[in-house]
Amino acid sequence: MRRFWSIFFVFILGIILLLHKNGPITLAVSSPDFEQAYQTYIQSSSVYQTDFEKFVLARSQYLTFKSISSESEAIAATKKMIFSRTDFVANYLKALRIKLALETNILDYQENLLYLQLDNELSSLLNSKEVVTSAQDLKELSKIEKDSGEKFKEIKKSAYKSLSLIIYHQTLKETTDLRKQVDLLKTKLGEYAGLGNSDLSNAQKRFSQLDDQLRSLEKEVAENRKNFFSQVDGQADPERAYLTYKEQMSSLNMAILNLFPSFEEIIFLIKKT
C-alpha cells in the first residue's frame, strides 16, 4: 500500500514542476479569453492545493490506524484530490492552448498538429474522471494512477513543446522586424551605389557584415526549434531540454536586439553622404 502512496507523489511532483517552475504562460500577447482561462487555472491551483493537503492528512491517518473508516476517508480524499488535480492540469492546458494560438497563429503543420494534440489530451484527461468515480478501493485507484503515468508524460511533452513554440515565435518576431528594416536599408544602399563616397563605402561594408550576422542568427533560431522537438521526440527529458532551449533562445534574442543599434549607425553614415 505504501507503493500506492509513492506513485501519487511521483506524479504529483512532476505536474507541480511542470506547471509552476518551468511553465509560465503569462507571455507577450493576451486576450480576454486567455485572461479568463488563466484566472480559472490560478483558482484551480488553490483548490488543488487544499485538496492535496487533505489527501496527505487522510493518507497519514489511514497508515496510522488502518481502520475501515480511515480507509473510506482516504479513498474519498484521494478521489477528490485526483479530481481537483485533473481540473488544475486541464485548466492549464486550456490556457496554454489559447496562448499557443495567440502567439503562433498556428502557421504550420507542426503547430497545427500540436494544437490538436493538446485538444485530444485535454479531452482524455477530463474523460478520465469517470474511471476515478467508479473506483471502489485504494487498489483500483492505484491501478488508475499507474495507468495515468504515461498520459502525464505525454501532457508534459506537449506542454513544453507549446511553450517552446511560444518563445520561438516571440524571437521570430524580433528577427522579422529587423529583417524588414535590413531589406529597406539594402534598397537605400543600392540607390547610392557608385557614388564613391568613403562614408557610403564604410556603410556598405558594415551592412554586409551585419547582414551575415543576422542570417546566421536567423538560422540558429530555426535550428534550435528543430533540435528541441527532435530531442523531446527522442525521449530526452523535456524539462531539461526546455530549460536549455529557453536559455539558448534568450541569448539569441539578446544578440538580435543588439544588432539594432549597429544598423542605426549605418543609417547615420548614409545620411552623411
ChimeraX attribute file (.defattr): number of C-alpha atoms within 10 A of each C-alpha:
attribute: neighborCount
match mode: 1-to-1
recipient: residues
	/A:1	9
	/A:2	8
	/A:3	9
	/A:4	15
	/A:5	15
	/A:6	12
	/A:7	15
	/A:8	17
	/A:9	13
	/A:10	11
	/A:11	16
	/A:12	16
	/A:13	10
	/A:14	14
	/A:15	19
	/A:16	15
	/A:17	13
	/A:18	20
	/A:19	19
	/A:20	11
	/A:21	10
	/A:22	16
	/A:23	20
	/A:24	12
	/A:25	20
	/A:26	13
	/A:27	12
	/A:28	11
	/A:29	13
	/A:30	13
	/A:31	11
	/A:32	8
	/A:33	11
	/A:34	20
	/A:35	15
	/A:36	12
	/A:37	21
	/A:38	22
	/A:39	14
	/A:40	17
	/A:41	21
	/A:42	14
	/A:43	13
	/A:44	21
	/A:45	22
	/A:46	13
	/A:47	16
	/A:48	21
	/A:49	15
	/A:50	13
	/A:51	21
	/A:52	20
	/A:53	13
	/A:54	18
	/A:55	22
	/A:56	17
	/A:57	14
	/A:58	21
	/A:59	20
	/A:60	14
	/A:61	17
	/A:62	19
	/A:63	14
	/A:64	10
	/A:65	11
	/A:66	11
	/A:67	12
	/A:68	10
	/A:69	12
	/A:70	18
	/A:71	19
	/A:72	16
	/A:73	19
	/A:74	24
	/A:75	22
	/A:76	17
	/A:77	21
	/A:78	23
	/A:79	21
	/A:80	19
	/A:81	22
	/A:82	22
	/A:83	19
	/A:84	20
	/A:85	22
	/A:86	20
	/A:87	22
	/A:88	23
	/A:89	23
	/A:90	22
	/A:91	22
	/A:92	25
	/A:93	24
	/A:94	19
	/A:95	21
	/A:96	25
	/A:97	24
	/A:98	19
	/A:99	27
	/A:100	25
	/A:101	16
	/A:102	16
	/A:103	19
	/A:104	19
	/A:105	12
	/A:106	16
	/A:107	9
	/A:108	9
	/A:109	9
	/A:110	11
	/A:111	18
	/A:112	15
	/A:113	12
	/A:114	19
	/A:115	19
	/A:116	12
	/A:117	16
	/A:118	22
	/A:119	15
	/A:120	11
	/A:121	18
	/A:122	21
	/A:123	12
	/A:124	13
	/A:125	18
	/A:126	14
	/A:127	12
	/A:128	15
	/A:129	15
	/A:130	10
	/A:131	11
	/A:132	18
	/A:133	13
	/A:134	11
	/A:135	16
	/A:136	12
	/A:137	13
	/A:138	19
	/A:139	13
	/A:140	14
	/A:141	22
	/A:142	19
	/A:143	13
	/A:144	15
	/A:145	19
	/A:146	15
	/A:147	11
	/A:148	14
	/A:149	15
	/A:150	11
	/A:151	14
	/A:152	18
	/A:153	16
	/A:154	13
	/A:155	22
	/A:156	21
	/A:157	21
	/A:158	20
	/A:159	24
	/A:160	23
	/A:161	20
	/A:162	25
	/A:163	22
	/A:164	24
	/A:165	22
	/A:166	23
	/A:167	22
	/A:168	22
	/A:169	18
	/A:170	18
	/A:171	20
	/A:172	17
	/A:173	14
	/A:174	16
	/A:175	21
	/A:176	13
	/A:177	10
	/A:178	18
	/A:179	16
	/A:180	11
	/A:181	15
	/A:182	18
	/A:183	12
	/A:184	12
	/A:185	19
	/A:186	15
	/A:187	12
	/A:188	13
	/A:189	19
	/A:190	11
	/A:191	10
	/A:192	15
	/A:193	13
	/A:194	10
	/A:195	10
	/A:196	10
	/A:197	14
	/A:198	11
	/A:199	16
	/A:200	22
	/A:201	19
	/A:202	14
	/A:203	20
	/A:204	21
	/A:205	13
	/A:206	15
	/A:207	21
	/A:208	13
	/A:209	11
	/A:210	18
	/A:211	18
	/A:212	11
	/A:213	15
	/A:214	19
	/A:215	13
	/A:216	11
	/A:217	17
	/A:218	19
	/A:219	11
	/A:220	15
	/A:221	20
	/A:222	12
	/A:223	11
	/A:224	18
	/A:225	18
	/A:226	11
	/A:227	13
	/A:228	22
	/A:229	20
	/A:230	12
	/A:231	14
	/A:232	19
	/A:233	13
	/A:234	10
	/A:235	9
	/A:236	14
	/A:237	14
	/A:238	23
	/A:239	20
	/A:240	12
	/A:241	17
	/A:242	22
	/A:243	14
	/A:244	13
	/A:245	19
	/A:246	19
	/A:247	11
	/A:248	15
	/A:249	21
	/A:250	15
	/A:251	12
	/A:252	19
	/A:253	21
	/A:254	13
	/A:255	14
	/A:256	19
	/A:257	15
	/A:258	11
	/A:259	15
	/A:260	15
	/A:261	10
	/A:262	14
	/A:263	20
	/A:264	13
	/A:265	14
	/A:266	22
	/A:267	17
	/A:268	13
	/A:269	17
	/A:270	20
	/A:271	10
	/A:272	10
	/A:273	13
